Amino acid sequence: MANNEEVFKKIISHAKEYGFIFPSSEIYDGLAAVYDYGQLGVELKNNIKQYWWKSMVQYHENIVGIDSAIFMHPKIWKASGHVDAFNDPLIDNKDSKKRYRADVLIEDHIAKTEDKIRKEVEKAAKRFENFDEAMFRSTNARVLENQAKIDDITKRYSEAMNANDLEAVRQLILDLGIVCPISGTRNWTEVRQFNLMFATQMGSVAEGSDTIYLRPETAQGIFVNFLNVQKSGRMKIPFGIAQIGKAFRNEIVARQFIFRMREFEQMEMQFFVRPGEELKWFEYWKDTRRKWHLSLGIPEKKYRFHDHEKLAHYANAATDIEFEFPFGFKELEGIHSRTNFDLSRHSEFSGKKLQYFDPELNESYTPYVIETSIGLDRTFLAIFSYAYHEETLEDGSSRVVMKIPAILAPYKAAVLPLVKKDGLPEKAQEIVDMLKFDYMVQYDEKDAIGRRYRRQDAIGTPFCITVDNQTLADGTVTVRERDTMQQERILADNLNAYLHGKIQPLKVE
């Protein structure tokens, strides 16, 4: 774990040093849990957005996109349940005066126990090569004992959370012997609920109220526009509405860099289906989203599905796609069968019928909804943290290389004149001008060519194109591939086709 923590610190430092992510308002000592994306970060972020948008909207004829306002009528949040139920259970340590999310303390304890099981299994697998029956039985007994503990903790935790029994949650923390990481004591207060929505003021709102909320999620903007989109787009069930947008949560325990922030972006799609068909579509979108993640070339072992023990008030099925960050497996994307809760509640509170007339069934009904919701910032962190590699080369030198999927990389290529004379810079600029209409390309002539290669490795540029004297003679350039550092000679006129062939997602079955 200590090693992973050290790597995570290096990742955060690398993000700032190379212009990916900066602490917000840094010259004023920063603002907790708020970050700015730098010149390279905004390119990577936009590429992730575009990749998701294409997969959802462009590649599906029955999914369209919207961009709803951040400010919405306050009744929306009453109807959705956010005013009454959008809470985190918080607990304070009396000695350190630090505040924690009670559910996170328990989930972290479960994760540590699961990690203990994994290590026991790995040890058993190694010992199996030199089979020792007594040792294997002993190891197996410990595994079963720890698994039984996890099952018991999970059961108690789920029952307490489902019943909103905060005293039972506190008692579980005490029974597990969970201590404050700062004080090391178990001197805990009672668990209290804290609403996460930011309230603000607007000059004039209906019914004389001037308190509105910064949206804590983007989904409700889709639901209140259901009829507008359906009628104007002549959409037929099943169909989806996608959106990328900012959301805001007053996280008390914001931590782990951009994993949990107070201002963040979501990429959500709500898929409207016939009642009774929702679980079929739930399975469809689980598999479809799995393939999307794997198409980036990150191995499947870095992901796992985690089915919810405690379902949200609106759901009849829910699962998370978790990613193995440097600090462990954490939620990256949620896939939920939301039933018809949202449209029904908005119909009730607005007095407007949010129904669909199905010409095949010759009847009207309130559609059920399958939601896929992925955090853009968390996706950025997943890709960035996986991409970070420190390598020792055959000649004894070392490099830091960001193995960002080529399709997402901020710059697809760097064009490098070997020297700053003999017409090479001018020829290199011609190549930049040829490529820049199709790709983000960087020109760099400063320092020796080896140092320039290392700089491009560190920002994740998949290809370096070197222009030398031979280029002037026969029109060829050297193309160096980032991950393997292999080089090949090709015609400069073929660079567009070359890059197009190389910058493609993986096909996943």
N, C-alpha and C positions, 0 to 999 in steps of 0.2 A: 504493500500500500504506500509506504514511504517513497518508493521509487516512482510510483504512479503520480504521487503528489508533486514530486520534483519535476517530472515530465510536464505536468499540467502547468506549473509555474513557468517553464520554458516556453510552452505554447502561448501563454498569455503575453509573455515578454516579446516573443517573435511577432505576434499580431500587432503590437504597437510599433516595434522597431521598423517594420516593413510597410506600414501604412494600411493595415487591414482594419484595426479597431483601436480607438482612443477612448480613454475615460472622458465622459462628458464634462464640459466646463472645467477642464483640468487646471487652467491658469487661476481659477478661483478655488482650488483644492478639491474640485470634483463634486459630483452629486451621486450619492450611493445608488448602486444598481441601475444606473443609466449610462449608456455608451453611445458613442458616435462611430459611424463606419467611415473609414478613410478612403483614399483614392483607389486602393486595390480592393478593400472590403466591399465598397459599393458595387464594384464590377462583379465580384463573386456573388454577392447577394442578388443582384439583378439577374445574373445567369441562372441561379437557383429558381427564382420566380418564373423566369421564362420557360425553364425546363418543366416545371410543374404545370404552368398554364397550358403549354402545348399538350402535355399528356392528358390534361383534364378537358380542355375546351376544344383545341384545334383537332385532336385525334378522336373526339367523340361528337357525332352529329347531333346527339340529343342532350348536350350540356352547353350552356351559355354562361357568360360572366356578367357581373355587375360590380359597381363600386358605390356602396351606400355611405351615407354621412356618418361621421363619428358621433355627432350630437343627434340624439333621437328623443322622441317624446318620453317623458319619465314613466308614463303608464306602461310602456313596453317592458321596462325592467320589473315592474310589479307583476305583469302578466307572465313573464318568463320565469318568475320565482327568484330572481337575483336579489331583489330588495329584502326578501324574507329568509332566503336560504343560501345565498352566496357567501359562505363563511368558511374561515379556517379555524380549527381548534388550537388555541394558543395556551402555552404553559410557561410560567416564569420560574427561574431558579432564584431562591431568596438570597443565596450567598453571592452569586456572581452578578445578580440583577439583569441577567440576559434572558431574552424571550425566545422561545422555540415553538415550532409547530409540533403539536403532540403526535399527530399522525406520522410525521417525518421521523421523529425519534423512534417510534415503533417499527416503521418500515426499514429504517437503517439497521435496527437490531436484527430483524428478520434476514436482511441481506447479508449481514455478517455471519449469521448462522448458516445460511445457504453457502456462503463462501467456504466455511469450515467443512461442510459436506463435500463440496467440490474437491477440496484439497485431499480429503480422506480417500475419495474415489480415485484421484490421480495417483496417490501413493499405493493404493491397492492394485491398480493396473500395472504399476512398475514392479511390484512384488510378485505379481502373478507370473512374470517371466521366470522367476526362481521360486516356484510354488512352495509356500509354507502354509499348510492348512490351518494351524492354530492362529497364526498371525492374521490370515485372511478372515477367519471367523471373528476375531477380535475387532478388526477394522470394520467388518460388516455390522457388528453389533453397535459400534459407535455411530455409524452412518444411520442405522435405523433409529437409534435413540435421538439423534439430533433432528431427524426428519419428523419424528413424533412430536418433538418440541415445537417445530415450525407449524405443524398442523394444528396443534393446540393453541398457539399464539394467534395464528391466522383466524381460527374460529372465534376466539374471544374478541379479537379486534374487529372482525366483521360484524358480530352481533352488537357490540357496543356502538359502532359507527352507524349501523342501520337503525338502531333505536335512539340515536342521538343521546346516548347515555354518557355524558362527559365524566361523571364520577367513575364509571367503569373503565373509561380510557385512562384516567389518572391512576386507578388501582393497578391496571395492567403495567403501566410504566414503573410503578413501585415494585410490583411482583417480579418484573424482569431485572430489577436492579440497575436500571438505566441511570447513568450519572451525567451531570452537566460537563461538557467537554472543557469548560473554563475552570470551574471550581472543583470539579471532581466529586461533588456531593449530590445527595438525593433529596435535597431540601426543596421540594417542588410546591408551587401554589396549586390552587384549583385550576381546572381547564375551563377556558372561556371562549366563546365564539366571537370572531371579529369579522365584520363585513369588509370585503376587499374592494368595493367600488369607490372610485374617486367622485366626490360630489363637487359641483361647481355652480355658478350662478349665470342665469341668462336674463336679459332685461325684461322679456315678456313671454310668458308661457300660458297656455290655456288654463282656465280654472283658477287664475290668480297665483299659481305656484311658480316660483322662480328658481327652484332647485332642480337641476338636471344632472346627469351622470356622464362621465366619459365611459364609452362602452367597454365592458370587460371581455367581450368576445365579438366576433363579426357575424355570427350565425343569425342573430335576430334581425339584422338588416336584410338578410335573405328571406326570412319568413314573412316579414311585413310587406315585402315586395312580390310575394308569391303570385298573386293574381295579376299584378302589373306585367310581370314577365310572361306568365302563362298566356294571357290574352294577347298582348302585343306581339309575342313571338309565335303564337299559334302552336304552343308546345303540347305534345301528347304524352301522357303517362306511359312508361317511366321517362322522366327527364330530370336533369340536374341543373343547379345554379351554383356557380363557383365565384369566389371572391378572395382577393388578397388585400389585407388592410391592417391598420394599427389597432391595437387594443391596449387597455390600461388596467393594471391591478395594483392595489396598494399593498404589495407584498411586505409583510413585516420581516420575514426571514428570507430576504433576497440574497442569493449566494451563488457560488460556482460560476463566476464570470458572467457570460451572456446566457447561461442556462435558465436562470430565473431572474427576470427583470421586471421593472414597474411599467416600462413602455416597451412593447414588443410587436411583432407582426405575425399574423396567422395566415395560413393558406387553407381555406375551407371549401368544401363542396357538400351541398345538401342535395340528396338524390330522392325524388318523390316517386313513390310506388303505390301499387294497389294494396289495400289492407289484406293481410294473409300471405303476401309474397315478400314481406320484409326480411325474413330470415334467409331466404334464398339469395336476395341481393346483398345482405350482410356478408355472407360467405364469398360472394363474387367480389365485393370490394376489398375484403381481407386479402384475397389472392392477388387482385390487381395492384393494390398498394405494395404488397410484398415484392412483386416483380419490378415496380418502379424503383424501389430502393436498391435492389440487386443490379439493376441496369447501370448503376453508377460504377460498378466494378468493385464495390466494397464487399468482402466475403460474407456469406450468409451467417457464419458463426458470430458475427458482430451484432446480429439482430435476434430478437426473440419476441414471440407473442405472449402477452400477459393478460389473461381473462380476468375481468373484474369480479371480485367477491362481493363488493358493495356496489350495487348499481345506482346510478343517479336517479332522481325522482322521475325523470322523463324516459328512461331506457328500459327495454326488455332484453337487450343483449349489448355487451360492450367488451372491447378488447383494446389493449395498447400494443403498438409496435415499440419495443424498447431497444435502445442502442447501447452498446458497451462504451461509455465515455471513460476517460482516465479515472473518474471517480466511481465507476461501476455502471451497471445496467440501470438506465433511467428512461422515462417515457419520452418518446420522440413524436409519436402520432397516435391519435385516438380514433377508433372506428366504432360508431355507436348506432344502434337501432333505436331511434328516438320516438318510435310509435307516432301517434298523431297529436302528441301533447302540445307542441308549439303552436301549430295552426289552430287547434281547438281553443287554447288559452287566448290567443289573439282574437279569435272570433268572439269569445265571451267578453273580453274587456273592451273591444272596439265596437261591438254590435254589428260587425260586417261578416257576412258568410264567406269563409275562405275554403271553398269546396271546388271540386273538379267534376264536371259532367263527363262521364266515360261513355262515348258513343257505342262502344262494343258491348258494354253491359247495360246500356240505356238506363243509367242511374247516376246520381250524384253522391259523392262521398268525400270525406276529409282524408287526403292522402297520408300515408305513413312515410317516414323519412329515414334514410340511411345517411349518416354524416361521416365524412372523413375530414379530420382537422389536424393539421401538422404545423408545428411552430417553425417559422422561417428562421428565426435566430438559433433555435436548437439544431435545425438542419445544418445551418452554417457551421456551428460548433462541432457537430458530428463529422462533417466532411473535413473541416480544418484540423481537428485533433487526430483523425485517422491519417491524414495526409502527411503529418509532421514526422520526418525521419532524420535521424543522425546516423551517418554512414562513415566507416573507415575504408578508404580505398586501397587498392593493391600497392600503390606507391607509398603508403603510410600516411598520406594526407587525409583530411576529413572534410565532410561537407554536410550542411543541413539542406535537405531537399523536401519541398512540399509536393507530394504526389497527388495533387488535386486532379480529379477526373478531367481529361482534356476538354470535354464538352462544357465544363463549368469554369475552367481556368480564367482568371481576369484577362490575361494576355494569352492569345493562342500562339504567338510567335514573337521572337525578338530578331531584328535585323541588325547585324553587327559587321561593319567594315573592319577588315583585319588591321588596317592602319589608317591614320587620318591624313592620307595624301594619295597621290597618283590617281585621282578621280574615283577612288573607292567610296568615299562618303556620298558623292553624287549618285553613283550607281545604286548604293544601298537605299538612298532616299527614293529613287525610282521604284524599287521593289516595295518599299513601304506604301507609296502612293498607289501601286497596283493592288495591294492586298487589303488596304484599310477600309474599302467599301464593303468587304465581306467579313473581315475579322478585326478584332482589337489587336493591334500590332505596336510594339515598342521599338524605337530606334535608340541604340546605345553605342557610343564611340569612345567612352572614357575608360581608361585603364587597359591592362593587358587582356588578351582574349580569354585567358583562363579565369581571371577574376570576374570578367563579365559573365562567363558561363555560371560561376558560383552564385552571382547575384540573381540571375534568372532562375536558377534552381531554387533559391530561397523564397521566391515569390510564386513558384509553381508554373512557370512558363513551359509548356510541353515541348516546344521546338525552338532551337536557335538556328538562324540562317546566317552563315558567314560568307561575306563577299570578299574575294581576294583577287589577285592579278589574273588568275585563270578565268575568273568570271568575265573580265574584260575581253579575254581572248576567245572563249568558246560559249559564253552565256550560261555556264553552270555555276551552282553554288553548293556549299557544304551544309547539309541539314543534320543537326545533332539532336538526338532524342533524349529528353530529360532523365527518364528513369534508368535506361540502360547505358546512357552516354555514348551509344554507338552512332557513327556518322556515315552518311552516304552522300554521293554526288548526284545531283539532278539538275535538269534545265530550269532556270529561273522562270521561264514561261509556263512550266508545269506546276508551279507552287500552289496555285489555287486548287487544282484538282488533287494534288498530293495532300494538302491540309484537309480538304473535304473528306477524303477517304480515311484519314486517320482520326478525325474528330467526330466519332460516332458513339452512341451509347451501346452497351452490350445487349444482345438479344437474350431474353430470359424465358424459358419455358415454364 
